[in-house]
Amino acid sequence: MASNSISTSRSSTSSWTAKQDKQFEMALAKFEKDTPDRWQNVARAVGGKSAEEVKRRYELLIRDVNDIESGRYPLPRYRNTN
């Protein structure tokens, strides 16, 4: 049984819908750093995710942004459509 609960936890952490991503972004804008119970509020706004899951998603997002800004990953080269 324990392995099933771990598997379920992992899949819900890694599986986010486009709608949940958008709700996550909007909730981050609404509930700023100093908001009491920020992660609980964000989780409620997203739906289907725990406070721990949304906090972890935020930490990964910050790490990715920092890596990109530090030059660790090259910016994509888009073709000019003109």
C-alpha positions as CSV (number, residue, x, y, z in Angstrom):
1,M,0.0,0.0,0.0
2,A,2.7,2.5,0.8
3,S,4.2,2.3,-2.7
4,N,0.8,3.2,-4.1
5,S,0.5,6.3,-2.0
6,I,4.1,7.3,-3.0
7,S,3.3,6.8,-6.6
8,T,0.1,8.8,-6.4
9,S,1.9,11.6,-4.6
10,R,4.6,11.7,-7.3
11,S,2.2,11.7,-10.2
12,S,0.1,14.5,-8.8
13,T,3.3,16.5,-8.2
14,S,4.6,16.1,-11.7
15,S,1.3,16.2,-13.6
16,W,-0.1,19.7,-14.0
17,T,-2.7,20.7,-16.5
18,A,-2.4,23.8,-18.6
19,K,-5.3,25.2,-16.6
20,Q,-3.6,24.5,-13.3
21,D,-0.4,26.2,-14.5
22,K,-2.4,29.3,-15.4
23,Q,-4.2,29.2,-12.0
24,F,-0.8,28.8,-10.3
25,E,0.6,31.9,-12.1
26,M,-2.4,34.0,-11.3
27,A,-2.4,32.9,-7.7
28,L,1.3,33.7,-7.3
29,A,0.5,37.2,-8.6
30,K,-2.5,37.5,-6.2
31,F,-0.8,36.0,-3.1
32,E,2.5,37.8,-2.7
33,K,5.5,36.7,-0.5
34,D,4.2,38.4,2.6
35,T,0.6,36.9,2.4
36,P,-0.2,34.8,5.5
37,D,-0.8,31.2,4.5
38,R,0.4,31.9,1.0
39,W,0.9,28.3,-0.1
40,Q,-2.5,27.2,1.3
41,N,-4.1,30.0,-0.6
42,V,-2.3,29.2,-3.8
43,A,-3.2,25.5,-3.5
44,R,-6.9,26.4,-3.0
45,A,-6.7,28.7,-6.1
46,V,-5.1,25.9,-8.2
47,G,-7.3,23.1,-7.0
48,G,-6.2,19.5,-6.8
49,K,-2.8,20.3,-5.4
50,S,-1.5,20.5,-1.8
51,A,0.3,23.5,-0.3
52,E,3.5,21.4,-0.4
53,E,3.0,20.7,-4.1
54,V,2.5,24.3,-5.1
55,K,5.4,25.4,-2.9
56,R,7.7,22.8,-4.5
57,R,6.5,24.0,-8.0
58,Y,7.4,27.5,-7.1
59,E,10.9,26.5,-5.8
60,L,11.5,24.6,-9.1
61,L,10.3,27.7,-11.1
62,I,12.7,30.0,-9.2
63,R,15.5,27.6,-9.8
64,D,14.8,27.4,-13.5
65,V,14.6,31.2,-13.8
66,N,17.8,31.7,-11.9
67,D,19.6,29.1,-14.2
68,I,18.3,30.9,-17.3
69,E,19.3,34.3,-16.0
70,S,22.7,33.1,-15.0
71,G,23.4,32.0,-18.6
72,R,23.4,28.3,-17.7
73,Y,21.0,27.7,-20.6
74,P,21.2,29.5,-23.9
75,L,18.1,31.5,-24.9
76,P,16.2,30.0,-27.8
77,R,16.8,31.4,-31.3
78,Y,13.5,32.1,-32.9
79,R,13.3,32.4,-36.7
80,N,12.3,35.9,-37.9
81,T,8.9,35.7,-39.6
82,N,9.4,39.0,-41.4
